[in-house]
Amino acid sequence: MTAENQMRAHGVKPANTWNPDSATDSILLDHDHRHRRRIALTTERGRPLLLDLPHAAHLRDGDGLLTDTGETIRVRAAPEPLLEIHAHDPATLVRIAWHLGNRHLPVQVAGAALRIRADYVIADLVRKLGAHAHAIEAPFDPEAGAYAGGSHHHHPDDDDHHH
């Protein structure tokens, strides 16, 4: 496809508000690539797609991208190397959560566990604090933060650059 007939995604249908079976294609994105306003992507069927939203959005697994061709492209969260942190008691887990927050690390709450990006230094800290962390591969969807204002929020990385 040339740039003139490239599919353009201009809106987002939040997960659980549409039928994913109606999607005509999907896009597999890691956590960093699910925080965007504008970026050139390739769908899982190999079609070029320009994400061109009015504001940066936090895309979640199951969201649908609305295209100018009338199609909906399903967002799928890619598995990433993570650490899953477990503690023997809630107080230890809360203490670890405080240390992670103090380091401004993105953290996902997964039931009675915390998930962070794989980091051997933090794994050592977790052990020293009396808990354990084990390596997993899973989609990463950390907490948005107290000031995010909802599931599809403005993100400070409102740019067109890859990391």
N, C-alpha and C positions, 0 to 999 in steps of 0.2 A: 504494500500500500504506500502511496505517496502521502506527503503531509496534508494535501488537500482532502483526501478521503480517509484519513486516520480517524478512528473512533475517538470521541471526546466525552469524558465523564464530567458532568457539571453539577451533580447532586448526589445525596446519600439517603438511602432508606435504612433506618436503624434496624438491626437484627430484631427478630420477633415481631416486626410490623409488616412483613411481606412473606410470600411463599418462596423459599429458596429453590424449589423445583421449577419455578418459572425462569430461573437464570439461564441465559444463553451461553455463558462462559464463566470462568472464575479467574481470580488473580491471587497468587500465593505471595504473601508479604511478611517479612519479619517485623518485629516491634518498631524499629526505627523507620521503616518505610510505610508504616501505618499512621504516621504523624506528618501529614503533608497537605499542601495546598495545590501545588502544581509540579508534576513530574511525568516524564515519559516512561511507560511501562510496557510489558508484553504479557498478554493473557496466557493462561495455561494451554490454550489452543493455538498459540503462536501469533496472535493478532496484536498489532500495535495499538496502544491505548494511551491517550493523553489525559491524565487526571488534571482537571482545571476547575477547582472549586473556588467560590468567592472568598472563602476564609480557610485557613488551615483547620483540619479536622483530625480527631483521634478516631481512626477507623478500627472497628472491632470485628472479630470473627463473626461471620454471618451477616454483616452489613451488605447492602446492595448498592452498587454504583449505577446511577442513572445516566444513560448515554444519549447523545443527540440523535442516535438512530432509533431510539425507543426501546433499546435493550436494557436489561439489568444484568450487571456483572457482579457475581458473588465474591466478597472478600473472604479469603481463607488465611488464617494466621499460621505462619510457618513455624515448625518446631525449632527451638534454639537450645544451645547448651545452657542449662540452668543448675542452680543448687536449690534443693528443697531442704528447708531447715525445720527440724523437729526438736522439741524440748520435752522433758519429763513432767514439767509443771507449767501452768500459765504464767507465773511470775517470771520465769526464766525466758519464756518466749517474748513477753512484753519488754524485758530488759534488752534482749537482742534487737527487737524492733526499734527501740530507742536508739541503740548504737547505729543501726542501719540508717535511720532517719537523720541522725546527727552527721552522717557522712553523705547525706543527700542522695542516697542510692534509690533507684526505683525498686519498689517492693510490691509483689503480688501476694495477696492473702488467699490461700488455698485451703479452706477449712481450718484445721488446727495446725497448719504449716505455713511457712513463709517461703516465697520463691524470689530469687534474685538471679541476675546473670552470673554465670560461673566465674569465680574469683577465688584463687587459692589463699590469698591473704585473708579474705573474709571467712573462708571455711576454717582457717586456723583460729581466728577470733571466736567463731561460734563454738569450737571445741573448748577453748579456754574459758568461755562463759558457761560451760556445762551442758551444752546441747550437741547435736550432730547435724551434719549437712551431707547429703548424698547427691551425686551428679545424676541429672535426668535430662531428657530431650523432650520439650513440650512447648506449646505456644506460650509466649510471655505477654501478659496483659496486666501491667502494674496499676496500682491505685492512681487515679488522676490527680488527687490532691484536693485540699479543702477549698481552693479558690477556682477550681476548674469550671464550675457552673454547669455540669451535666456531662453526658457521655460523649457528645460531639462538641468539643470545646476548641477554643483558640489555643494554639500552642506557640510558645516563644520562638520555635524554630520555623517561623513562617517564611520559608525561602524555597528556592528551586534547586538547592544543592544536594548532592549525595554526600553521605558521611563515610 
